[in-house]
Structures are given as structure tokens and as C-alpha cells.
């Protein structure tokens, strides 16, 4: 229950930052924030398992214990001989070691491999796109992801978007806000407007008033 409460608090925190940023973006004018850094890659990034991911658990020489299971909304998984094992926020290799420890109580020298086959990621590491995107949504972060990758997933801008007034809120930097030029990137093909995104970023696309 303690882990679940911590996850809920983090989720509320992310939503609060998003709401504040939406209000701030609506009241601000173009250029009121510094431009987003062109490079913001996270070379040491390791994918962490999130709720609703699907994990394929392979137990060497024990096919009856090998299976694909979903991560429940509470961040836990259940497999034969292992009940309610926390998976949320773990890397696949870390989860494999935890399963080995649990199985070692009933079988000799278990060797486990965990492969993630469905990706959502932890709530606080997802990229959120709100406002005048064709398909606003939350998407899982992946290594070396850029603004252009994000916009392809959400289907670009609506006809009412003020793309060059969009704001990127960087959750990993305490909610720091940057200006991004989506119109220049998508409508004019200006590749200099394509910037790296980071886990936990929120992209806010305002509506044009003209």
C-alpha cells in the first residue's frame, strides 16, 4: 500500500505541474520562455517497467513457469509460485533478479529472463501532449526521442493550433518551461526547431486567437 500511495502522489504531482503550465501558457505570449535546448539526450537512460506493460517471463528449463503477464494498475505482477511481486519502476533485469530470489525458495538455481513486449512506462516518465494536437495523449519515452517523433505519434497540429507558441514543460527540471517552434518544424520544415525531449516532458500546444 505504501508503494501504491507513493505512485499516486507522484501522479498527482505531475498532473498539478501540467495544469499550472497550461494556465501559464494560456496567459503568456510567444517568446516569454527561453527556447528549448537542441540537445537534451539521456545516454544513461534505462527503461523502467510501468503499469499496463506486458512482460514475458522466461524461466530456463521450467516452461511451465514461463509466461507473458500484464503489469497490473497497482504496479504488481502475479506468476505461478510468485504472488504480488512489485514490478513498477524496475528495469527488466532487476525484475528478473527479484523473480529468481522468489523462485529460489521452491526450485533449485532458477535462471530468469524478463522481456518487455508492451510499453507504457511509469506515469512520471511518459511524454504528455495536451492542447491543439490532432490526437492529444500520453506516450512512452524512448531513447533519443525528439519533438518531431512526438508530433508524428500525435498526428501533428490541428487547424487552430498556434504551433510557435507551444511550451515544453520539463518535469525532470522542476517544471522549467521552454518555447518550441512546432509550426516552423512541421509546416516549414525547419529542422533547427527539432529538439530532444526527456522523460516526463509535457508539451502544451495553445489555440491561435487569429
C-alpha positions as CSV (number, residue, x, y, z in Angstrom):
1,X,0.0,0.0,0.0
2,X,2.9,2.3,0.7
3,X,4.3,1.9,-2.8
4,X,0.9,2.4,-4.3
5,X,0.4,5.6,-2.3
6,X,3.8,6.9,-3.4
7,X,3.0,6.3,-7.1
8,X,-0.4,8.1,-6.6
9,X,1.4,11.1,-5.1
10,X,3.8,11.3,-8.0
11,X,0.9,11.1,-10.5
12,X,-0.9,13.9,-8.7
13,X,2.3,16.0,-8.7
14,X,2.8,15.5,-12.5
15,X,-0.9,16.4,-13.1
16,X,-0.5,19.6,-11.0
17,X,2.6,20.7,-12.9
18,X,0.7,20.1,-16.1
19,X,-2.4,22.1,-15.1
20,X,-0.2,25.0,-13.8
21,X,1.7,25.0,-17.1
22,X,-1.5,25.0,-19.2
23,X,-2.7,28.1,-17.3
24,X,0.6,29.8,-17.6
25,X,0.9,29.0,-21.3
26,X,-2.6,30.4,-22.0
27,X,-1.7,33.7,-20.3
28,X,1.8,34.1,-21.9
29,X,2.9,35.5,-25.2
30,X,5.2,34.0,-27.7
31,X,8.9,34.2,-26.7
32,X,8.2,34.6,-22.9
33,X,10.2,31.5,-22.2
34,X,13.7,30.6,-23.4
35,X,14.0,28.3,-26.4
36,X,14.3,24.6,-25.6
37,X,17.9,23.2,-25.7
38,X,18.6,21.5,-29.0
39,X,20.3,18.6,-27.2
40,X,18.9,17.0,-24.1
41,X,19.6,13.3,-24.6
42,X,19.8,11.0,-21.6
43,X,22.5,8.5,-22.6
44,X,22.3,6.6,-19.3
45,X,18.5,6.2,-19.6
46,X,17.2,2.7,-18.7
47,X,13.7,1.7,-19.4
48,X,11.6,1.2,-16.3
49,X,8.5,-1.0,-16.2
50,X,5.2,0.8,-15.8
51,X,1.6,-0.1,-15.1
52,X,-0.1,-1.9,-18.0
53,X,3.2,-3.0,-19.6
54,X,3.3,-6.6,-20.7
55,X,6.3,-8.7,-19.5
56,X,7.4,-12.0,-20.9
57,X,8.9,-14.1,-18.1
58,X,11.2,-17.0,-19.2
59,X,12.4,-19.5,-16.6
60,X,15.2,-21.6,-18.0
61,X,14.3,-25.3,-18.0
62,X,10.9,-24.6,-16.5
63,X,8.5,-23.9,-19.3
64,X,5.5,-24.4,-17.0
65,X,6.7,-21.3,-15.1
66,X,7.3,-19.2,-18.2
67,X,4.6,-16.9,-19.4
68,X,3.6,-13.4,-20.5
69,X,1.8,-11.4,-17.9
70,X,0.4,-7.8,-17.7
71,X,1.6,-5.4,-15.0
72,X,-1.5,-4.5,-13.0
73,X,-2.6,-0.9,-12.4
74,X,-1.1,-1.2,-8.9
75,X,2.3,-2.0,-10.4
76,X,2.5,-5.6,-9.4
77,X,2.6,-8.9,-11.3
78,X,1.5,-12.5,-10.4
79,X,3.0,-15.6,-11.8
80,X,3.0,-19.3,-10.7
81,X,4.7,-19.7,-7.4
82,X,5.2,-15.9,-7.1
83,X,2.3,-13.8,-5.8
84,X,2.1,-10.0,-5.9
85,X,5.7,-9.1,-6.9
86,X,6.3,-5.4,-7.3
87,X,7.3,-4.6,-10.9
88,X,6.6,-0.8,-11.2
89,X,9.8,1.3,-11.6
90,X,12.1,-1.7,-12.0
91,X,14.3,-2.4,-15.0
92,X,13.7,-5.8,-16.7
93,X,16.9,-7.2,-15.4
94,X,16.1,-6.0,-11.8
95,X,12.7,-7.7,-12.0
96,X,14.3,-10.9,-13.3
97,X,16.7,-11.0,-10.3
98,X,13.7,-10.5,-7.9
99,X,11.8,-13.3,-9.5
100,X,14.9,-15.6,-9.2
101,X,15.0,-14.8,-5.5
102,X,11.4,-15.7,-5.0
103,X,11.6,-18.9,-7.1
104,X,14.8,-20.0,-5.3
105,X,12.6,-20.9,-2.3
106,X,10.9,-23.7,-4.3
107,X,13.2,-24.6,-7.2
108,X,17.0,-25.0,-7.4
109,X,19.1,-22.3,-9.1
110,X,16.4,-20.6,-11.2
111,X,17.6,-18.6,-14.2
112,X,15.1,-15.9,-15.3
113,X,14.9,-13.6,-18.2
114,X,12.3,-10.8,-18.4
115,X,11.5,-9.2,-21.8
116,X,9.1,-6.3,-22.0
117,X,6.8,-6.7,-25.0
118,X,4.2,-3.9,-24.4
119,X,5.5,-0.5,-23.4
120,X,3.7,2.2,-21.4
121,X,6.4,3.1,-18.9
122,X,6.0,4.7,-15.4
123,X,3.5,7.5,-15.2
124,X,6.1,10.1,-14.4
125,X,8.3,9.2,-17.4
126,X,5.6,9.4,-20.1
127,X,5.6,12.3,-22.5
128,X,2.2,14.2,-22.4
129,X,0.9,16.2,-25.2
130,X,-2.1,18.5,-24.5
131,X,-4.0,21.2,-26.3
132,X,-4.2,21.6,-30.1
133,X,-2.6,18.3,-31.2
134,X,-4.6,16.1,-33.6
135,X,-4.5,13.3,-31.0
136,X,-3.6,14.6,-27.5
137,X,-2.3,11.7,-25.4
138,X,0.5,10.3,-23.2
139,X,3.2,8.3,-24.9
140,X,6.1,6.2,-23.6
141,X,9.5,7.8,-23.8
142,X,12.2,6.1,-25.8
143,X,15.9,6.8,-26.1
144,X,16.9,9.7,-28.4
145,X,13.3,10.8,-28.8
146,X,12.8,14.2,-30.4
147,X,10.0,16.7,-30.8
148,X,9.4,15.5,-34.3
149,X,9.0,11.9,-33.1
150,X,6.4,13.1,-30.6
151,X,4.4,15.1,-33.2
152,X,4.3,12.1,-35.6
153,X,2.7,10.0,-32.9
154,X,0.0,12.6,-32.1
155,X,-0.7,13.3,-35.8
156,X,0.6,16.8,-36.0
157,X,-1.3,20.1,-35.2
158,X,-4.9,21.0,-35.6
159,X,-6.0,23.8,-37.9
160,X,-6.5,26.0,-34.8
161,X,-3.0,25.5,-33.2
162,X,-0.6,28.3,-32.5
163,X,2.4,26.0,-33.0
164,X,5.1,28.5,-32.5
165,X,3.7,29.4,-29.1
166,X,3.9,25.9,-27.8
167,X,5.5,25.3,-24.4
168,X,7.6,22.4,-23.3
169,X,7.5,21.8,-19.6
170,X,10.4,19.8,-18.3
171,X,9.4,17.7,-15.4
172,X,12.9,16.5,-14.7
173,X,14.0,20.1,-14.2
174,X,11.3,21.0,-11.7
175,X,8.7,22.1,-14.2
176,X,11.0,24.6,-16.1
177,X,9.3,25.9,-19.3
178,X,10.7,26.3,-22.8
179,X,9.3,27.7,-26.0
180,X,9.3,25.3,-29.0
181,X,8.5,26.2,-32.7
182,X,6.1,23.5,-33.8
183,X,4.8,25.5,-36.8
184,X,8.3,26.1,-38.1
185,X,9.2,22.4,-37.7
186,X,6.0,20.9,-39.2
187,X,4.8,23.4,-41.7
188,X,8.1,25.0,-42.9
189,X,10.4,22.0,-42.5
190,X,12.8,24.0,-40.3
191,X,14.9,21.2,-38.8
192,X,16.6,23.6,-36.4
193,X,13.2,23.6,-34.5
194,X,13.6,19.9,-33.7
195,X,14.8,19.4,-30.2
196,X,15.4,16.4,-27.9
197,X,12.7,15.5,-25.4
198,X,13.3,13.9,-22.0
199,X,11.3,11.5,-19.8
200,X,8.4,13.3,-18.0
201,X,8.2,16.2,-20.5
202,X,4.8,17.9,-21.1
203,X,4.1,19.6,-24.4
204,X,1.4,22.3,-24.3
205,X,0.0,23.5,-27.7
206,X,-2.2,26.6,-27.3
207,X,-5.0,27.7,-29.7
208,X,-4.4,30.5,-32.0
209,X,-6.6,33.6,-31.4
210,X,-6.4,34.6,-35.1
